[in-house]
Amino acid sequence: MNISQWLFPLSPAGIGTALLCGFIIGLERQLSGKAAGIRTSTLICMGAYFFTSISHLLSEDADSARVIGQIITGIGFIGAGVIIGREGIVLGVTTAAVIWVLAAIGIMIGLGRGITAIIVSAMTVALLTGVNIMEYIFKSLQRGVHKKLSREAKPSAKVNEKED
């Protein structure tokens, strides 16, 4: 009995592709200091691949498109969990979008479109990196809602003020 039989309906190539795609996107996120780094990105990509592959084992009457729809819905909830508001700025929207893309990549791998998944992963990293470079070069891209939040703590109300 070989490894492919043990992994059925998964394949070593599919698992490797999911690991690679999740890793390259997760590496960019981790190097950027974002919440969904290498571990999270790889697990999301692999999970979507696993569920899509497993859906092919369902009976003839079952529709694997429903499983894909549920993956999309579930990932939407995970993405919503990373979005927060702080100091009037909404944070985490890009991370939530990346999580959705990671799930889509895992689904593509599960549908046998590994090369497409690798291309989309490279495009995603290029987009994220390219926009960061553009924001660094063109400071005007950082205005308004795209303003970088300072990591320094804001001074709180003075505690030792004397009352009149």
Beta strands, then each sheet from edge to edge (+ up, - down):
strand 1: 84-86
strand 2: 89-91
sheet 1: 1+ 2-
end
